[in-house]
Amino acid sequence: MKKPFSIAYLLLVLSFFGCKMQNNLPLSAVTDLKIVSTYEKELELYDYFRVDAKVIKNSGIKWKTSGLGGTYSWNNLDVKVKNGYFKKGYVFFERNEKVKNVMVYINSIERPEIIDSVSVSIPYVTKIKLKSERDNLVATEKPTLNCEITFSSNKTYSTKNNKTLYDKLLIETPDALMFTNNEYNWCHNFYDVFYNKATVKSYLKSNIAISDSISLPIDYASNLVFKVNGVYGRNGQNGEDGYDGTLEQPNGFHAGSGQNGENGYKGADVLLKIKSFPFDNDLIYKIDLYSANIHNKAFLNVSKGASIQIFSNGGKGGNGGDGGKGGNGIDGSSGISPGYGGDGGNGGNAGFGGNGGNITIVLDTLAEKSKQAIYIENSGAIAGLPGNYGKSGRGGRRQSANLLQFIFTGRSGTSGNNGLSAQNGKQGQINWKIE
């Protein structure tokens, strides 16, 4: 018969394991509580941190909250926060220079006198600095700027590696730029209005006295390259080879002809309009470039070596496909005459080369003096190559034929013809107009 479990027996066991009990409290009572602050994130980057608690019962059993891998419920604890608020194991705070630290107090609801606290120092922003990786912005590239933020912890972080830092800032772009979705882009009318510089101003949201600004010149010296070349014509497919003869069909089958090569496509016609104006002893081109449904705009500083390059060459003609080989006739045997060979296929015709596109340039008298800044290629393309003829199929022969029987072998097929050649494309026209 089993002995009944007794409190005395449990006390003896707990005493054996060195647990110190308070005899005037039940075993389930809380006797100690410790706050454990776990900094999962760097406090400079995130406006919250995690806290957890270890709770010891009178029975000696230790409990932990979820962040420490335990199951002890926050409903059993009372959490108070100075300079912040608590939610599901996390303490959230508002960062500013007036908040030097956040105090967290946790006590047992069952025994309020069991309490622990922790003070967490909060780094605040002391300086912001706008930076560019180069001393100007290139008009043909996406603008790149970054902001470095320094904290009271003497740590500096950059928006280049962590764009969420922009959430702490107000960004103003009064001229050439706009700032949306934590990145910079050229403003909507950037290619309609000439901006010689781009300015950015940055303010700390929590204290606008902490600010910085930067103004960078815009580099319009990059080349404008516009390619609207004609597409190459596709090569023709080779003709299929004819099948060899069989007992049911002794003669070899005729081969298929090669497919004609596709003609090359014409280069697109282009209209280029240029208006020029001087700026700080430089000559600026305002560009409007049209082709089909395309309208490109740009400003170019030709005094700094900028140029316009237009490529509207015709597309190369496709090669004709080769003719297939005729099938061989079946060899003769006793009672079976040898079969004829199949004809070879004709080669496909070559595709014509595409013509170059026609280019029209409308410019003013000032731009005419710098025509050398405009480079044009609108050549006609070469034609494709004609396909080769297909070889004829061999006529069948008699087995163990003597010299006389060789005369009566099956007739071989005829070879196909080569494909026809084609003409190269013609160069497009270039028309200059002064307005």
C-alpha positions in Angstrom: 0.0 0.0 0.0 1.4 3.4 -1.1 2.0 6.0 1.6 0.0 9.2 1.1 1.9 12.3 -0.1 2.4 14.7 2.7 3.5 18.3 3.1 6.2 17.2 5.5 7.6 14.9 2.8 7.6 17.8 0.3 9.3 20.1 2.8 11.9 17.5 3.4 12.6 17.2 -0.4 12.8 21.0 -0.9 15.1 21.3 2.1 17.3 18.6 0.6 17.7 20.7 -2.6 18.6 23.8 -0.6 15.4 25.8 -1.2 14.8 28.5 1.3 11.1 28.7 2.1 9.1 31.2 4.0 6.9 29.1 6.3 4.2 31.7 6.6 3.5 31.8 2.8 1.9 29.2 0.6 4.2 27.3 -1.9 2.6 29.2 -4.8 3.5 32.6 -3.4 6.0 34.8 -5.2 9.2 35.4 -3.1 11.5 37.1 -5.6 11.3 38.9 -9.0 14.1 40.1 -11.3 13.9 42.2 -14.5 16.0 41.0 -17.4 16.3 43.7 -20.2 17.2 42.1 -23.5 18.4 44.6 -26.1 17.5 42.8 -29.4 18.0 46.0 -31.4 20.4 48.9 -31.2 18.6 51.6 -29.3 19.9 54.2 -31.8 17.9 52.7 -34.6 14.8 51.5 -32.9 12.4 53.3 -30.5 11.7 50.3 -28.3 13.4 47.5 -26.3 12.3 44.3 -24.8 12.0 43.5 -21.1 11.4 40.1 -19.4 11.1 38.9 -15.8 12.2 35.9 -13.8 9.9 35.0 -10.9 10.7 32.6 -8.0 7.9 30.9 -6.1 8.0 29.9 -2.4 8.2 26.3 -3.6 11.6 27.1 -5.2 10.2 26.8 -8.8 11.5 29.4 -11.2 9.3 31.0 -13.8 10.2 33.1 -16.9 8.3 35.3 -19.3 8.1 34.4 -23.0 11.2 36.4 -24.1 13.3 34.1 -22.0 11.6 31.0 -23.3 9.2 30.7 -20.4 5.4 30.6 -20.1 4.8 33.0 -17.1 2.0 35.3 -18.1 2.3 39.1 -18.0 -1.2 39.1 -16.5 0.4 38.1 -13.2 2.6 41.2 -13.2 2.1 44.9 -13.0 4.4 46.9 -15.3 4.8 50.7 -15.1 7.0 52.8 -17.4 8.3 56.3 -16.9 9.0 58.1 -20.2 7.4 55.3 -22.3 4.7 52.6 -22.3 4.7 48.8 -22.1 3.0 46.4 -24.5 3.4 42.6 -24.7 6.9 42.5 -23.4 8.2 45.6 -25.2 8.8 49.1 -23.9 8.2 51.9 -26.4 9.6 55.4 -26.0 9.7 58.8 -27.7 13.2 59.8 -28.5 14.3 63.4 -27.7 17.0 65.2 -25.8 14.7 65.6 -22.8 14.4 61.9 -22.4 17.7 60.7 -21.0 16.5 57.4 -19.7 13.4 55.1 -19.4 12.5 53.6 -16.0 10.7 50.3 -15.9 9.1 49.0 -12.7 7.7 45.4 -12.4 6.0 44.0 -9.4 3.9 41.0 -8.6 0.1 41.6 -8.6 -0.3 39.0 -5.9 2.4 40.5 -3.7 3.0 44.2 -4.7 5.9 44.5 -2.3 7.9 42.1 -4.6 9.2 44.7 -7.1 12.2 45.3 -9.3 13.2 48.1 -11.6 15.7 49.0 -14.3 16.8 52.2 -15.9 17.7 52.2 -19.6 19.7 55.1 -21.1 18.2 56.4 -24.3 20.7 57.8 -26.9 19.3 61.0 -28.6 20.3 62.7 -31.8 23.0 65.4 -31.5 23.8 66.0 -35.2 22.7 65.3 -38.7 24.9 65.7 -41.8 23.8 65.5 -45.5 26.4 63.8 -47.7 27.0 63.0 -51.4 29.5 60.5 -52.7 30.6 63.0 -55.3 30.7 66.8 -55.6 27.9 67.0 -58.1 24.8 65.2 -59.4 24.8 63.7 -62.9 21.6 64.6 -64.8 21.4 61.2 -66.6 21.7 59.2 -63.4 19.4 58.6 -60.4 20.4 61.2 -57.7 22.0 59.6 -54.6 22.3 61.4 -51.3 22.6 60.2 -47.8 22.3 61.6 -44.3 24.5 60.7 -41.3 22.9 60.8 -37.9 25.1 61.1 -34.8 23.7 60.1 -31.3 24.7 61.0 -27.8 26.3 57.6 -27.6 28.9 58.9 -30.1 27.6 56.4 -32.6 27.0 57.5 -36.2 24.6 55.8 -38.6 23.9 56.5 -42.3 20.7 56.3 -44.3 22.8 54.5 -47.0 22.7 51.3 -44.9 19.4 51.9 -43.0 16.7 53.9 -44.8 14.4 53.7 -41.7 16.5 56.5 -40.3 14.6 58.8 -42.6 11.6 58.4 -40.4 13.3 60.7 -37.9 13.8 63.4 -40.5 12.0 66.1 -42.4 13.4 66.4 -45.9 12.9 69.5 -48.1 13.8 69.6 -51.8 13.1 73.2 -53.0 14.3 72.9 -56.6 15.5 70.1 -58.9 14.8 67.1 -56.6 11.9 65.4 -54.9 11.9 63.0 -52.0 9.3 60.2 -51.8 9.4 56.7 -50.3 12.7 57.4 -48.6 14.6 58.0 -51.9 15.5 60.9 -54.1 14.4 61.4 -57.7 14.5 64.2 -60.2 11.4 66.5 -60.0 8.6 66.0 -62.5 9.6 69.0 -64.7 13.3 68.4 -64.5 13.7 68.1 -68.3 11.5 71.2 -69.0 13.3 73.7 -66.7 17.0 74.1 -66.5 18.3 73.7 -62.9 21.9 74.5 -62.4 21.9 73.1 -58.8 20.0 70.7 -56.5 19.4 71.7 -52.9 18.3 69.5 -50.0 17.4 70.6 -46.4 17.1 68.2 -43.5 15.5 68.7 -40.1 15.2 66.4 -37.1 11.4 65.9 -36.5 11.7 66.0 -32.7 13.9 69.1 -32.7 14.1 71.2 -35.9 17.0 73.2 -34.5 19.1 70.2 -35.4 19.4 70.5 -39.2 21.7 70.5 -42.2 21.5 71.5 -45.9 23.5 70.8 -49.0 23.6 72.3 -52.5 25.2 70.5 -55.4 25.8 71.5 -59.0 24.1 69.4 -61.7 26.4 67.9 -64.3 24.9 68.0 -67.8 28.1 66.9 -69.6 27.1 63.3 -70.1 26.4 62.1 -73.6 22.9 61.4 -74.8 22.9 58.1 -76.7 19.7 57.2 -78.7 19.5 53.9 -80.4 16.6 53.0 -82.7 18.3 50.6 -85.1 16.2 48.3 -87.3 15.8 44.7 -86.1 17.7 42.0 -87.8 15.8 39.7 -90.2 15.4 36.2 -89.0 17.4 33.5 -90.7 15.4 31.0 -92.8 15.1 27.4 -91.5 16.9 24.6 -93.3 14.8 22.3 -95.5 14.1 18.8 -94.2 16.0 15.9 -95.6 14.1 13.4 -97.7 13.5 9.9 -96.3 15.3 6.9 -97.8 13.3 4.5 -99.9 11.6 1.5 -98.3 10.2 -1.9 -99.6 6.8 -0.3 -99.9 8.2 2.9 -101.5 11.5 2.1 -103.2 12.3 5.6 -104.4 13.9 8.1 -102.1 11.8 11.1 -101.1 12.4 14.6 -102.3 14.0 17.0 -99.8 12.4 20.3 -98.6 13.6 23.6 -99.7 15.2 26.1 -97.3 13.1 28.9 -96.0 13.8 32.4 -97.3 15.6 34.8 -95.0 13.5 37.6 -93.5 14.3 41.1 -94.7 16.0 43.4 -92.3 13.9 46.2 -90.8 14.4 49.8 -91.5 15.9 52.0 -88.8 13.4 54.4 -87.2 13.0 57.9 -88.4 14.1 60.5 -85.9 13.3 64.2 -85.3 15.8 66.1 -83.1 15.0 69.6 -81.9 17.7 71.7 -80.2 17.3 75.1 -78.5 20.5 76.5 -77.1 21.2 79.2 -74.5 24.4 80.4 -72.7 24.8 79.9 -68.9 27.9 80.9 -66.9 30.0 81.0 -70.1 28.8 77.5 -71.1 26.5 76.6 -74.0 23.5 74.5 -72.9 21.4 72.4 -75.4 17.8 71.8 -74.6 16.9 68.6 -76.4 13.6 67.2 -77.6 14.1 63.9 -79.5 11.1 62.2 -81.2 10.9 58.7 -82.8 7.6 56.9 -83.3 6.0 56.9 -79.8 9.2 58.0 -78.0 9.9 61.5 -76.7 13.2 62.0 -74.9 14.1 65.2 -73.2 17.4 66.4 -71.9 19.8 69.3 -71.2 23.4 69.0 -72.4 26.4 71.1 -71.6 28.3 71.0 -74.9 30.9 73.4 -73.5 31.9 70.6 -71.1 32.1 67.9 -73.9 28.5 66.6 -74.0 27.4 65.1 -77.3 24.3 63.6 -78.9 24.7 60.2 -80.5 21.9 58.9 -82.7 22.0 55.3 -84.1 19.3 54.4 -86.6 21.0 51.8 -88.8 19.0 49.3 -90.8 18.8 45.7 -89.6 20.8 43.0 -91.4 18.9 40.7 -93.7 18.4 37.1 -92.7 20.3 34.2 -94.3 18.3 31.8 -96.4 18.0 28.3 -95.1 20.0 25.4 -96.8 18.0 22.9 -98.9 17.6 19.5 -97.5 19.4 16.3 -98.9 17.3 14.0 -101.1 16.6 10.5 -99.8 18.5 7.5 -101.2 16.6 5.0 -103.3 16.4 1.4 -102.0 19.0 -1.1 -103.3 17.6 -3.7 -105.6 17.5 -7.5 -104.9 16.0 -10.6 -106.4 12.7 -9.5 -107.9 13.0 -5.9 -106.7 14.2 -3.1 -108.9 16.5 -0.4 -107.4 14.8 2.8 -106.4 15.4 6.3 -107.6 17.1 8.9 -105.5 15.1 11.9 -104.2 15.8 15.5 -105.4 17.7 17.8 -103.2 15.9 20.9 -101.9 16.5 24.5 -103.1 18.3 26.9 -100.9 16.2 29.8 -99.4 16.6 33.3 -100.8 18.6 35.9 -98.8 16.8 38.6 -97.0 17.2 42.2 -98.0 19.2 44.5 -95.8 17.1 47.2 -94.0 17.5 50.8 -94.9 18.8 53.4 -92.4 16.3 55.7 -90.8 15.8 59.3 -91.9 17.2 61.9 -89.4 15.9 65.5 -89.2 17.7 68.0 -87.0 16.0 71.3 -86.3 18.4 73.7 -84.4 18.9 77.4 -83.9 21.8 79.5 -85.2 23.8 79.3 -81.9 23.6 75.5 -81.9 24.6 75.4 -85.6 28.1 76.5 -84.5 28.5 73.3 -82.4 27.1 70.8 -85.0 30.2 68.6 -84.2 28.6 67.7 -81.0 26.0 65.7 -82.9 27.0 62.2 -84.2 24.7 60.2 -86.5 24.8 56.7 -87.9 22.0 55.7 -90.2 23.6 53.3 -92.6 21.9 50.6 -94.6 22.5 47.1 -93.5 24.0 44.2 -95.5 21.8 41.6 -97.0 21.7 38.0 -95.7 23.5 35.1 -97.4 21.5 32.8 -99.8 20.9 29.3 -98.7 23.0 26.4 -100.2 21.4 23.9 -102.4 20.6 20.4 -101.1 22.4 17.4 -102.5 20.6 14.8 -104.5 19.7 11.4 -103.1 21.7 8.3 -104.5 19.9 5.9 -106.7 19.7 2.3 -105.5 22.0 -0.5 -106.8 21.6 -4.2 -107.4 23.3 -6.6 -105.0 26.3 -8.4 -106.5 25.7 -6.6 -109.7 27.9 -7.3 -112.7 29.1 -4.6 -115.0 26.0 -4.9 -117.3 23.6 -4.7 -114.3 25.3 -1.5 -113.1 23.7 0.2 -116.1 20.3 -0.6 -114.7 20.8 1.0 -111.3 18.2 3.4 -110.0 18.5 7.0 -111.2 19.9 9.5 -108.7 17.9 12.6 -107.9 18.8 16.2 -109.0 20.5 18.6 -106.7 18.6 21.7 -105.6 19.5 25.3 -106.6 21.2 27.9 -104.4 19.0 30.6 -103.1 18.9 34.0 -104.7 21.1 36.9 -103.4 19.5 40.1 -102.1 20.5 43.8 -102.0 22.0 45.7 -99.1 19.9 48.4 -97.5 20.3 52.1 -98.4 21.6 54.8 -96.1 18.9 57.0 -94.6 18.7 60.8 -95.3 20.0 63.5 -92.9 18.2 66.8 -93.1 19.4 69.9 -91.3 17.0 72.8 -90.6 17.9 76.1 -89.0 15.1 77.9 -87.2 
